[in-house]
Amino acid sequence: MGIRNFFKSKRIGDNKVDQTTPYFRIGGEEKVRELSNRFYDIMETDRVADELYAMHPQPLTRIRHVFFLYLSLWLGGPDGYQREFGHPRLRARHLPFTVTPELKAQWMYCMRKAMHQTVDDLALAQQLLSSLDQLAEHMVNTK
């Protein structure tokens, strides 16, 4: 199943979203916030992600918020990200940074740990991780 089809949100007026989206399947706003915060908690404390952590602006408060909004949108939830920042243009936003395969691996390491610690539906977690791996691969701009 392609990423566009899997995460196509079904808007139902006034920014409401179909409850079959991954956003709702993992637990809505509370769980998406938990997932995004856990991701950054791991990045901040796990030595495996030292290089990835070092390239992020400090403090992490703003980036945690931005990532939560993006993850909510990506999972088929509310479009707060687009209202605040416009179209994600993820690759363009990452081009100013050197993103190596090693940094992608560190990012996926943090996301895998966070996903397995916060998402109860293991099959859904694996689908999400597979799609996130493809997305992260697209961010790599230096070999």
C-alpha positions in Angstrom: 0.0 0.0 0.0 1.5 3.4 -1.0 2.1 6.1 1.6 -0.3 8.5 -0.1 -3.2 6.0 0.0 -2.4 4.8 3.5 -2.4 8.2 5.0 -5.0 10.0 2.9 -7.1 11.7 5.5 -10.8 12.0 5.0 -11.7 15.5 6.1 -15.3 15.9 7.2 -15.8 19.6 7.5 -14.5 21.9 10.3 -11.2 20.1 10.3 -12.8 16.8 11.6 -11.0 13.7 10.4 -12.3 10.2 9.6 -11.7 7.9 12.6 -10.1 5.2 10.4 -7.0 7.2 10.0 -3.8 6.2 11.7 -4.1 9.3 13.8 -7.2 8.0 15.5 -6.1 4.4 15.4 -3.1 5.1 17.6 -5.1 7.2 20.0 -5.5 10.7 18.6 -3.9 13.9 19.9 -2.8 12.5 23.3 -0.9 9.5 21.8 0.6 11.4 18.9 1.9 14.0 21.4 3.3 11.1 23.5 4.9 9.6 20.4 6.5 12.8 19.3 7.7 13.7 22.8 9.1 10.2 23.4 11.0 10.4 20.1 12.8 13.6 21.3 13.3 12.2 24.8 15.1 9.2 23.2 17.1 11.5 20.9 18.1 13.6 23.9 19.2 10.7 26.1 20.4 7.8 24.0 24.0 7.9 23.0 23.2 6.2 19.7 21.6 9.5 18.6 24.3 11.9 19.7 25.1 13.2 16.3 21.4 13.7 15.4 20.7 15.4 18.7 23.6 17.8 18.2 22.2 19.2 14.9 18.9 20.2 16.5 18.3 23.7 17.8 18.2 24.0 21.6 16.1 24.0 23.6 13.9 21.4 21.9 10.6 23.0 22.9 9.8 24.5 19.5 10.9 21.5 17.4 8.9 19.2 19.6 5.8 21.3 18.9 6.5 21.5 15.1 7.1 17.7 15.0 3.9 17.0 16.9 1.9 19.2 14.4 3.6 17.5 11.4 3.2 14.0 12.7 -0.5 14.8 13.4 -1.0 15.9 9.8 1.1 13.0 8.4 -1.0 10.5 10.3 -4.3 11.9 8.9 -5.2 14.1 11.9 -5.8 17.8 12.1 -3.9 20.1 9.8 -2.5 22.5 12.4 0.9 22.2 10.7 -0.4 23.6 7.4 -2.3 26.4 9.2 0.9 27.5 11.0 3.6 26.8 8.5 2.0 26.1 5.1 2.8 23.0 3.0 5.3 20.7 4.7 7.8 20.6 1.8 9.8 18.3 3.9 12.7 17.7 1.6 13.1 21.4 0.9 13.0 22.2 4.6 15.8 19.6 5.2 18.1 20.6 2.3 20.0 23.2 4.3 21.2 20.4 6.6 23.6 17.6 5.8 21.5 14.4 6.1 23.6 11.3 5.8 22.5 7.7 5.8 23.9 7.5 9.4 21.7 10.4 10.5 18.7 8.7 8.9 19.6 5.5 10.8 19.8 7.4 14.1 16.4 9.1 13.3 14.8 5.7 12.6 16.4 4.2 15.7 14.7 6.9 17.9 11.4 6.6 16.0 11.4 2.8 16.2 12.0 2.9 20.0 9.4 5.7 20.5 6.8 3.9 18.3 7.2 0.6 20.1 6.9 2.3 23.5 3.8 4.3 22.6 1.7 2.5 19.9 -0.1 -0.6 21.2 -1.2 -1.9 17.7 2.0 -3.7 16.6 0.8 -4.2 13.0 0.0 -0.5 12.7 3.3 0.4 14.3 5.2 -1.7 11.7 3.2 -0.1 8.8 4.0 3.4 10.1 7.6 2.6 10.6 7.9 1.2 7.1 6.4 4.4 5.7 8.5 6.6 7.9 11.6 4.8 6.7 10.8 5.6 3.1 10.1 9.2 4.1 13.4 9.4 6.1 15.3 7.9 3.1 13.9 10.7 1.0 15.6 13.3 3.3 19.1 11.8 2.8 21.0 14.4 0.7 24.6 13.3 1.3 26.1 9.9 0.9 
